[in-house]
Amino acid sequence: MNKVIAVVCLAALAAGTAFADVELKPQKHGQCYTDEQLFVKDVEGAGGGKGTLHGKFAFRREQALEDDAIKEIGWMTLKPGAYIGTHAHKDNEDAYLIISGKGVFTDGNGNAWVVGPGDMTIARPGQAHGLANLYKEDLVFLDIIAKNNAANLEAITKKAAESKQCFKLAELFDKNSEKAGKTGVGTLYGKFAFRREKATDDEAIKEIGRMTLKKGASIGLHPHVDNDDTYIIISGKGVFTGSDGKEIEVGPMSVTIAGPGESHALRNDSDQDLVFIDLIAKNHAHPAAKK
């Protein structure tokens, strides 16, 4: 009997932290969450949809502080036949970034796109979205929610109809950086849906990129003054450094973040490319953003 219990416990640990062990109350989040530190929370009929939306989270919106720009980061899975119903966003922004499998992404205007690995989608205030798995393989995607408390919701909602929601991998544009973070080594390769230079003050999510660091390349340790920046590892292994200067090995599904007043760095010491999502968001109501 004891052996059976031990096996069950080990299986639970392998699947991630149990939801019951996590306090869903506002708290300061950490800077680095490895796959083993993510907690599991599933939702039935998400957005009025069908089936189970399986989630492994670094943190959820219930845990976010008022000043946090990024409110939630989760690795999500829709099994074949499951879907998230088309639902509207009133005051926050929600990005679905496809990692593996295929699905159908819909907006509130009846438009639909078949999406697959590398495709990026977003719903801003005044927009709606849904996602369905009509295929035979699991649909795995990142779900990142952000909010700008200072946004002019009336103004951004008026522009919702003309604001693009689906960015196919083939449409992403290249922009590479040398010595990223000022003290980095080598080239940081990037493929972007959009970048911060063209973001408006009302938008919370300023930039989404699919980034690659080759062997020996790095992003130097650098501070963030008034925004949130998350690196989410898709493939490969790397070394993450946070504000405390400690080095942590990160791999697939690791979630890292630096908020206002925090620093971060990332490097690739391995032979395999280090591929990760880089998403930047800003809450213009944050005290640091008002200065």
Residue, then its C-alpha position, 0 to 999 in steps of 0.5 A: m500500500n505504501k509503495v502505491i501511495a509513493v508512486v502516486c505522489l511521485a507522479a503528482l510531483a512530475a506533473g507539476t505543483a498541485f493547485a491545492d498547494v498554491e495560494l491564489k492571492p495577490q503576492k510578489h511573484g518570483q523571477c524564475y520558474t522551472d517546469e517543475q515549479l509550475f502549478v496545474k490548474d484546469v478549466e472546463g468550458a473556458g470562455g463558454g467552450k467545450g472540454t478541458l483547458h489544461g494549464k501549467f502556470a508560473f502565476r495567475r491573475e488572482q496572484a497579480l499585484e495592482d501595479d503588475a503589467i503581466k498578470e498571468i503566464g501559463w502553458m496551456t493544452l487543448k486536447p482534440g475536440a476541445y475549444i475555448g469559446t469566443h469571448a471579449h476582453k474589456d480592459n486587459e490583453d490576452a496573447y495566445l502563442i502557438i507552440s505545437g499542434k494546430g488549431v483554429f483561431t477566431d476573432g469577434n468578427g467571424n474571421a478564422w485562421v488555422v494556426g500552428p507552431g510559431d503563430m502569434t495571436i492577441a486580443r486587446p480591449g474591445q476585441a474577442h478571440g477563441l481557439a479550437n483544436l479540430y485536429k488529432e494532436d494536442l494543441v499547446f500554446l502560451d497564454i499571457i495576460a497583461k493590463n495597462n491600468a492607465a489605458n484610455l479604454e474608449a480610445i483603444t476600443k474604437k481602434a479594435a476593429e482595425s487592430k491586427q489579431c493574428f500574426k502567422l509565422a511567415e509574416l513575422f519580421d526579422k530584427n537581430s541585435e548585437k550585444a543585447g543588454k549592452t554587455g551581451v555576447g554575439t547575436l540575439y536573433g529575433k522574429f517579431a509580431f510587433r515591437r515596442e517602437k510602434a506601440t501606443d501608450d494605451e497598449a499593455i503588450k508592447e512587443i512579442g518576439r520569438m528569439t534565438l541565442k546560438k551557442g556562446a551568445s548571451i543577453g547581458l544583465h540589464p535593469h528594467v525601469d518601468n516595464d515587465d519583460t518575460y523570457i519563456i523557454i521553448s527549446g534548448k537549455g540556458v542560464f538565467t540570472g536575476s537581480d540577486g545574481k544567482e545563476i539558474e539553469v533553464g530549459p523547455m517550459s521555464v518562465t522568467i520575468a523582470g519587472p520594474g526595478e529588477s534585472h535579468a540576463l540569459r546565456n546559452d552555453s550548450d550546443q543546441d540553439l536556445v529558443f524563447i519567447d520575449l514579451i514586453a508589457k507596460n502598466h503606465a499607471h505603475p509609479a515608475a512609469k509616471k516618473 
